[in-house]
Amino acid sequence: MPEHSFTNKLINEKSPYLLQHAHNPVNWYPWGQEAFEKAKSEDKLLLV
């Protein structure tokens, strides 16, 4: 099994599409409350 230098929060998703991006060097968040709260606390926009 290959080792990855980066793993984001998509690793816990069930969607094959999201899982294929789980090792992208981007700190992706799945759509949900955690993403909303983080964006609000950092006064950042959500990209949809």
mmCIF file of the N, C-alpha and C atoms, coordinates in Angstrom:
data_MODEL
# 
_entry.id   MODEL 
# 
loop_
_atom_site.group_PDB 
_atom_site.id 
_atom_site.type_symbol 
_atom_site.label_atom_id 
_atom_site.label_alt_id 
_atom_site.label_comp_id 
_atom_site.label_asym_id 
_atom_site.label_entity_id 
_atom_site.label_seq_id 
_atom_site.pdbx_PDB_ins_code 
_atom_site.Cartn_x 
_atom_site.Cartn_y 
_atom_site.Cartn_z 
_atom_site.occupancy 
_atom_site.B_iso_or_equiv 
_atom_site.pdbx_formal_charge 
_atom_site.auth_seq_id 
_atom_site.auth_comp_id 
_atom_site.auth_asym_id 
_atom_site.auth_atom_id 
_atom_site.pdbx_PDB_model_num 
ATOM 1   N N  . MET A 1 1  ? 0.847   -1.179 0.000  1.00 0.00 ? 1  MET A N  1 
ATOM 2   C CA . MET A 1 1  ? 0.000   0.000  0.000  1.00 0.00 ? 1  MET A CA 1 
ATOM 3   C C  . MET A 1 1  ? 0.895   1.246  0.000  1.00 0.00 ? 1  MET A C  1 
ATOM 4   N N  . PRO A 1 2  ? 0.612   2.202  -0.880 1.00 0.00 ? 2  PRO A N  1 
ATOM 5   C CA . PRO A 1 2  ? 1.461   3.399  -0.933 1.00 0.00 ? 2  PRO A CA 1 
ATOM 6   C C  . PRO A 1 2  ? 1.277   4.278  0.298  1.00 0.00 ? 2  PRO A C  1 
ATOM 7   N N  . GLU A 1 3  ? 2.366   4.916  0.686  1.00 0.00 ? 3  GLU A N  1 
ATOM 8   C CA . GLU A 1 3  ? 2.287   5.864  1.791  1.00 0.00 ? 3  GLU A CA 1 
ATOM 9   C C  . GLU A 1 3  ? 2.061   7.251  1.220  1.00 0.00 ? 3  GLU A C  1 
ATOM 10  N N  . HIS A 1 4  ? 1.289   8.043  1.921  1.00 0.00 ? 4  HIS A N  1 
ATOM 11  C CA . HIS A 1 4  ? 0.972   9.389  1.475  1.00 0.00 ? 4  HIS A CA 1 
ATOM 12  C C  . HIS A 1 4  ? 1.514   10.382 2.480  1.00 0.00 ? 4  HIS A C  1 
ATOM 13  N N  . SER A 1 5  ? 2.052   11.477 1.961  1.00 0.00 ? 5  SER A N  1 
ATOM 14  C CA . SER A 1 5  ? 2.624   12.486 2.854  1.00 0.00 ? 5  SER A CA 1 
ATOM 15  C C  . SER A 1 5  ? 1.558   13.406 3.436  1.00 0.00 ? 5  SER A C  1 
ATOM 16  N N  . PHE A 1 6  ? 0.351   13.365 2.877  1.00 0.00 ? 6  PHE A N  1 
ATOM 17  C CA . PHE A 1 6  ? -0.718  14.233 3.363  1.00 0.00 ? 6  PHE A CA 1 
ATOM 18  C C  . PHE A 1 6  ? -2.040  13.491 3.280  1.00 0.00 ? 6  PHE A C  1 
ATOM 19  N N  . THR A 1 7  ? -2.850  13.616 4.298  1.00 0.00 ? 7  THR A N  1 
ATOM 20  C CA . THR A 1 7  ? -4.203  13.062 4.303  1.00 0.00 ? 7  THR A CA 1 
ATOM 21  C C  . THR A 1 7  ? -5.127  14.111 4.894  1.00 0.00 ? 7  THR A C  1 
ATOM 22  N N  . ASN A 1 8  ? -6.230  14.393 4.192  1.00 0.00 ? 8  ASN A N  1 
ATOM 23  C CA . ASN A 1 8  ? -7.182  15.393 4.680  1.00 0.00 ? 8  ASN A CA 1 
ATOM 24  C C  . ASN A 1 8  ? -8.441  14.717 5.226  1.00 0.00 ? 8  ASN A C  1 
ATOM 25  N N  . LYS A 1 9  ? -9.421  15.501 5.587  1.00 0.00 ? 9  LYS A N  1 
ATOM 26  C CA . LYS A 1 9  ? -10.633 14.993 6.238  1.00 0.00 ? 9  LYS A CA 1 
ATOM 27  C C  . LYS A 1 9  ? -11.532 14.171 5.314  1.00 0.00 ? 9  LYS A C  1 
ATOM 28  N N  . LEU A 1 10 ? -11.259 14.164 4.028  1.00 0.00 ? 10 LEU A N  1 
ATOM 29  C CA . LEU A 1 10 ? -12.064 13.365 3.104  1.00 0.00 ? 10 LEU A CA 1 
ATOM 30  C C  . LEU A 1 10 ? -11.793 11.873 3.257  1.00 0.00 ? 10 LEU A C  1 
ATOM 31  N N  . ILE A 1 11 ? -10.738 11.505 3.963  1.00 0.00 ? 11 ILE A N  1 
ATOM 32  C CA . ILE A 1 11 ? -10.396 10.096 4.145  1.00 0.00 ? 11 ILE A CA 1 
ATOM 33  C C  . ILE A 1 11 ? -11.503 9.324  4.861  1.00 0.00 ? 11 ILE A C  1 
ATOM 34  N N  . ASN A 1 12 ? -12.349 10.007 5.606  1.00 0.00 ? 12 ASN A N  1 
ATOM 35  C CA . ASN A 1 12 ? -13.426 9.345  6.354  1.00 0.00 ? 12 ASN A CA 1 
ATOM 36  C C  . ASN A 1 12 ? -14.749 9.291  5.604  1.00 0.00 ? 12 ASN A C  1 
ATOM 37  N N  . GLU A 1 13 ? -14.775 9.765  4.361  1.00 0.00 ? 13 GLU A N  1 
ATOM 38  C CA . GLU A 1 13 ? -16.014 9.782  3.584  1.00 0.00 ? 13 GLU A CA 1 
ATOM 39  C C  . GLU A 1 13 ? -16.243 8.439  2.895  1.00 0.00 ? 13 GLU A C  1 
ATOM 40  N N  . LYS A 1 14 ? -17.469 8.203  2.463  1.00 0.00 ? 14 LYS A N  1 
ATOM 41  C CA . LYS A 1 14 ? -17.825 6.953  1.783  1.00 0.00 ? 14 LYS A CA 1 
ATOM 42  C C  . LYS A 1 14 ? -17.814 7.090  0.263  1.00 0.00 ? 14 LYS A C  1 
ATOM 43  N N  . SER A 1 15 ? -17.955 8.300  -0.225 1.00 0.00 ? 15 SER A N  1 
ATOM 44  C CA . SER A 1 15 ? -18.027 8.537  -1.661 1.00 0.00 ? 15 SER A CA 1 
ATOM 45  C C  . SER A 1 15 ? -16.686 8.233  -2.342 1.00 0.00 ? 15 SER A C  1 
ATOM 46  N N  . PRO A 1 16 ? -16.686 7.392  -3.378 1.00 0.00 ? 16 PRO A N  1 
ATOM 47  C CA . PRO A 1 16 ? -15.445 7.130  -4.107 1.00 0.00 ? 16 PRO A CA 1 
ATOM 48  C C  . PRO A 1 16 ? -14.828 8.412  -4.680 1.00 0.00 ? 16 PRO A C  1 
ATOM 49  N N  . TYR A 1 17 ? -15.665 9.327  -5.109 1.00 0.00 ? 17 TYR A N  1 
ATOM 50  C CA . TYR A 1 17 ? -15.154 10.594 -5.650 1.00 0.00 ? 17 TYR A CA 1 
ATOM 51  C C  . TYR A 1 17 ? -14.392 11.376 -4.582 1.00 0.00 ? 17 TYR A C  1 
ATOM 52  N N  . LEU A 1 18 ? -14.968 11.492 -3.385 1.00 0.00 ? 18 LEU A N  1 
ATOM 53  C CA . LEU A 1 18 ? -14.289 12.223 -2.316 1.00 0.00 ? 18 LEU A CA 1 
ATOM 54  C C  . LEU A 1 18 ? -13.035 11.485 -1.858 1.00 0.00 ? 18 LEU A C  1 
ATOM 55  N N  . LEU A 1 19 ? -13.101 10.175 -1.774 1.00 0.00 ? 19 LEU A N  1 
ATOM 56  C CA . LEU A 1 19 ? -11.946 9.396  -1.335 1.00 0.00 ? 19 LEU A CA 1 
ATOM 57  C C  . LEU A 1 19 ? -10.751 9.546  -2.270 1.00 0.00 ? 19 LEU A C  1 
ATOM 58  N N  . GLN A 1 20 ? -11.001 9.722  -3.559 1.00 0.00 ? 20 GLN A N  1 
ATOM 59  C CA . GLN A 1 20 ? -9.868  9.866  -4.477 1.00 0.00 ? 20 GLN A CA 1 
ATOM 60  C C  . GLN A 1 20 ? -9.122  11.182 -4.268 1.00 0.00 ? 20 GLN A C  1 
ATOM 61  N N  . HIS A 1 21 ? -9.702  12.094 -3.507 1.00 0.00 ? 21 HIS A N  1 
ATOM 62  C CA . HIS A 1 21 ? -9.050  13.371 -3.210 1.00 0.00 ? 21 HIS A CA 1 
ATOM 63  C C  . HIS A 1 21 ? -8.561  13.457 -1.765 1.00 0.00 ? 21 HIS A C  1 
ATOM 64  N N  . ALA A 1 22 ? -8.604  12.352 -1.055 1.00 0.00 ? 22 ALA A N  1 
ATOM 65  C CA . ALA A 1 22 ? -8.239  12.340 0.365  1.00 0.00 ? 22 ALA A CA 1 
ATOM 66  C C  . ALA A 1 22 ? -6.753  12.572 0.614  1.00 0.00 ? 22 ALA A C  1 
ATOM 67  N N  . HIS A 1 23 ? -5.936  12.430 -0.415 1.00 0.00 ? 23 HIS A N  1 
ATOM 68  C CA . HIS A 1 23 ? -4.496  12.641 -0.238 1.00 0.00 ? 23 HIS A CA 1 
ATOM 69  C C  . HIS A 1 23 ? -3.997  13.841 -1.033 1.00 0.00 ? 23 HIS A C  1 
ATOM 70  N N  . ASN A 1 24 ? -4.915  14.658 -1.512 1.00 0.00 ? 24 ASN A N  1 
ATOM 71  C CA . ASN A 1 24 ? -4.514  15.912 -2.157 1.00 0.00 ? 24 ASN A CA 1 
ATOM 72  C C  . ASN A 1 24 ? -3.867  16.817 -1.111 1.00 0.00 ? 24 ASN A C  1 
ATOM 73  N N  . PRO A 1 25 ? -2.887  17.619 -1.498 1.00 0.00 ? 25 PRO A N  1 
ATOM 74  C CA . PRO A 1 25 ? -2.246  18.517 -0.523 1.00 0.00 ? 25 PRO A CA 1 
ATOM 75  C C  . PRO A 1 25 ? -3.085  19.769 -0.256 1.00 0.00 ? 25 PRO A C  1 
ATOM 76  N N  . VAL A 1 26 ? -4.371  19.554 -0.049 1.00 0.00 ? 26 VAL A N  1 
ATOM 77  C CA . VAL A 1 26 ? -5.318  20.628 0.261  1.00 0.00 ? 26 VAL A CA 1 
ATOM 78  C C  . VAL A 1 26 ? -6.122  20.148 1.465  1.00 0.00 ? 26 VAL A C  1 
ATOM 79  N N  . ASN A 1 27 ? -6.334  20.997 2.425  1.00 0.00 ? 27 ASN A N  1 
ATOM 80  C CA . ASN A 1 27 ? -7.062  20.583 3.624  1.00 0.00 ? 27 ASN A CA 1 
ATOM 81  C C  . ASN A 1 27 ? -8.571  20.658 3.386  1.00 0.00 ? 27 ASN A C  1 
ATOM 82  N N  . TRP A 1 28 ? -9.059  19.792 2.473  1.00 0.00 ? 28 TRP A N  1 
ATOM 83  C CA . TRP A 1 28 ? -10.482 19.759 2.152  1.00 0.00 ? 28 TRP A CA 1 
ATOM 84  C C  . TRP A 1 28 ? -11.296 19.323 3.360  1.00 0.00 ? 28 TRP A C  1 
ATOM 85  N N  . TYR A 1 29 ? -12.486 19.905 3.481  1.00 0.00 ? 29 TYR A N  1 
ATOM 86  C CA . TYR A 1 29 ? -13.458 19.487 4.492  1.00 0.00 ? 29 TYR A CA 1 
ATOM 87  C C  . TYR A 1 29 ? -14.687 18.975 3.759  1.00 0.00 ? 29 TYR A C  1 
ATOM 88  N N  . PRO A 1 30 ? -15.297 17.887 4.209  1.00 0.00 ? 30 PRO A N  1 
ATOM 89  C CA . PRO A 1 30 ? -16.573 17.485 3.623  1.00 0.00 ? 30 PRO A CA 1 
ATOM 90  C C  . PRO A 1 30 ? -17.652 18.497 4.011  1.00 0.00 ? 30 PRO A C  1 
ATOM 91  N N  . TRP A 1 31 ? -18.703 18.546 3.223  1.00 0.00 ? 31 TRP A N  1 
ATOM 92  C CA . TRP A 1 31 ? -19.822 19.453 3.487  1.00 0.00 ? 31 TRP A CA 1 
ATOM 93  C C  . TRP A 1 31 ? -20.450 19.067 4.809  1.00 0.00 ? 31 TRP A C  1 
ATOM 94  N N  . GLY A 1 32 ? -20.505 19.983 5.752  1.00 0.00 ? 32 GLY A N  1 
ATOM 95  C CA . GLY A 1 32 ? -21.115 19.668 7.032  1.00 0.00 ? 32 GLY A CA 1 
ATOM 96  C C  . GLY A 1 32 ? -20.842 20.728 8.075  1.00 0.00 ? 32 GLY A C  1 
ATOM 97  N N  . GLN A 1 33 ? -21.330 20.471 9.254  1.00 0.00 ? 33 GLN A N  1 
ATOM 98  C CA . GLN A 1 33 ? -21.278 21.440 10.344 1.00 0.00 ? 33 GLN A CA 1 
ATOM 99  C C  . GLN A 1 33 ? -19.855 21.857 10.698 1.00 0.00 ? 33 GLN A C  1 
ATOM 100 N N  . GLU A 1 34 ? -18.923 20.918 10.687 1.00 0.00 ? 34 GLU A N  1 
ATOM 101 C CA . GLU A 1 34 ? -17.538 21.252 11.028 1.00 0.00 ? 34 GLU A CA 1 
ATOM 102 C C  . GLU A 1 34 ? -16.973 22.292 10.061 1.00 0.00 ? 34 GLU A C  1 
ATOM 103 N N  . ALA A 1 35 ? -17.249 22.136 8.781  1.00 0.00 ? 35 ALA A N  1 
ATOM 104 C CA . ALA A 1 35 ? -16.777 23.108 7.789  1.00 0.00 ? 35 ALA A CA 1 
ATOM 105 C C  . ALA A 1 35 ? -17.425 24.469 8.006  1.00 0.00 ? 35 ALA A C  1 
ATOM 106 N N  . PHE A 1 36 ? -18.726 24.476 8.297  1.00 0.00 ? 36 PHE A N  1 
ATOM 107 C CA . PHE A 1 36 ? -19.431 25.745 8.525  1.00 0.00 ? 36 PHE A CA 1 
ATOM 108 C C  . PHE A 1 36 ? -18.868 26.472 9.741  1.00 0.00 ? 36 PHE A C  1 
ATOM 109 N N  . GLU A 1 37 ? -18.650 25.729 10.822 1.00 0.00 ? 37 GLU A N  1 
ATOM 110 C CA . GLU A 1 37 ? -18.147 26.342 12.054 1.00 0.00 ? 37 GLU A CA 1 
ATOM 111 C C  . GLU A 1 37 ? -16.727 26.875 11.879 1.00 0.00 ? 37 GLU A C  1 
ATOM 112 N N  . LYS A 1 38 ? -15.888 26.126 11.172 1.00 0.00 ? 38 LYS A N  1 
ATOM 113 C CA . LYS A 1 38 ? -14.512 26.575 10.948 1.00 0.00 ? 38 LYS A CA 1 
ATOM 114 C C  . LYS A 1 38 ? -14.498 27.846 10.107 1.00 0.00 ? 38 LYS A C  1 
ATOM 115 N N  . ALA A 1 39 ? -15.280 27.880 9.048  1.00 0.00 ? 39 ALA A N  1 
ATOM 116 C CA . ALA A 1 39 ? -15.341 29.070 8.199  1.00 0.00 ? 39 ALA A CA 1 
ATOM 117 C C  . ALA A 1 39 ? -15.834 30.276 8.995  1.00 0.00 ? 39 ALA A C  1 
ATOM 118 N N  . LYS A 1 40 ? -16.842 30.072 9.803  1.00 0.00 ? 40 LYS A N  1 
ATOM 119 C CA . LYS A 1 40 ? -17.381 31.176 10.598 1.00 0.00 ? 40 LYS A CA 1 
ATOM 120 C C  . LYS A 1 40 ? -16.360 31.674 11.615 1.00 0.00 ? 40 LYS A C  1 
ATOM 121 N N  . SER A 1 41 ? -15.686 30.757 12.297 1.00 0.00 ? 41 SER A N  1 
ATOM 122 C CA . SER A 1 41 ? -14.721 31.165 13.328 1.00 0.00 ? 41 SER A CA 1 
ATOM 123 C C  . SER A 1 41 ? -13.515 31.882 12.734 1.00 0.00 ? 41 SER A C  1 
ATOM 124 N N  . GLU A 1 42 ? -13.203 31.582 11.460 1.00 0.00 ? 42 GLU A N  1 
ATOM 125 C CA . GLU A 1 42 ? -12.066 32.224 10.798 1.00 0.00 ? 42 GLU A CA 1 
ATOM 126 C C  . GLU A 1 42 ? -12.508 33.356 9.876  1.00 0.00 ? 42 GLU A C  1 
ATOM 127 N N  . ASP A 1 43 ? -13.809 33.656 9.888  1.00 0.00 ? 43 ASP A N  1 
ATOM 128 C CA . ASP A 1 43 ? -14.379 34.700 9.037  1.00 0.00 ? 43 ASP A CA 1 
ATOM 129 C C  . ASP A 1 43 ? -13.978 34.503 7.570  1.00 0.00 ? 43 ASP A C  1 
ATOM 130 N N  . LYS A 1 44 ? -14.187 33.264 7.085  1.00 0.00 ? 44 LYS A N  1 
ATOM 131 C CA . LYS A 1 44 ? -13.836 32.898 5.713  1.00 0.00 ? 44 LYS A CA 1 
ATOM 132 C C  . LYS A 1 44 ? -15.076 32.451 4.951  1.00 0.00 ? 44 LYS A C  1 
ATOM 133 N N  . LEU A 1 45 ? -14.984 32.531 3.646  1.00 0.00 ? 45 LEU A N  1 
ATOM 134 C CA . LEU A 1 45 ? -16.068 32.091 2.771  1.00 0.00 ? 45 LEU A CA 1 
ATOM 135 C C  . LEU A 1 45 ? -16.004 30.584 2.568  1.00 0.00 ? 45 LEU A C  1 
ATOM 136 N N  . LEU A 1 46 ? -17.145 29.998 2.242  1.00 0.00 ? 46 LEU A N  1 
ATOM 137 C CA . LEU A 1 46 ? -17.199 28.607 1.809  1.00 0.00 ? 46 LEU A CA 1 
ATOM 138 C C  . LEU A 1 46 ? -17.285 28.603 0.292  1.00 0.00 ? 46 LEU A C  1 
ATOM 139 N N  . LEU A 1 47 ? -16.455 27.804 -0.351 1.00 0.00 ? 47 LEU A N  1 
ATOM 140 C CA . LEU A 1 47 ? -16.529 27.668 -1.805 1.00 0.00 ? 47 LEU A CA 1 
ATOM 141 C C  . LEU A 1 47 ? -17.461 26.519 -2.129 1.00 0.00 ? 47 LEU A C  1 
ATOM 142 N N  . VAL A 1 48 ? -18.449 26.798 -2.952 1.00 0.00 ? 48 VAL A N  1 
ATOM 143 C CA . VAL A 1 48 ? -19.434 25.783 -3.314 1.00 0.00 ? 48 VAL A CA 1 
ATOM 144 C C  . VAL A 1 48 ? -19.339 25.517 -4.797 1.00 0.00 ? 48 VAL A C  1 
# 
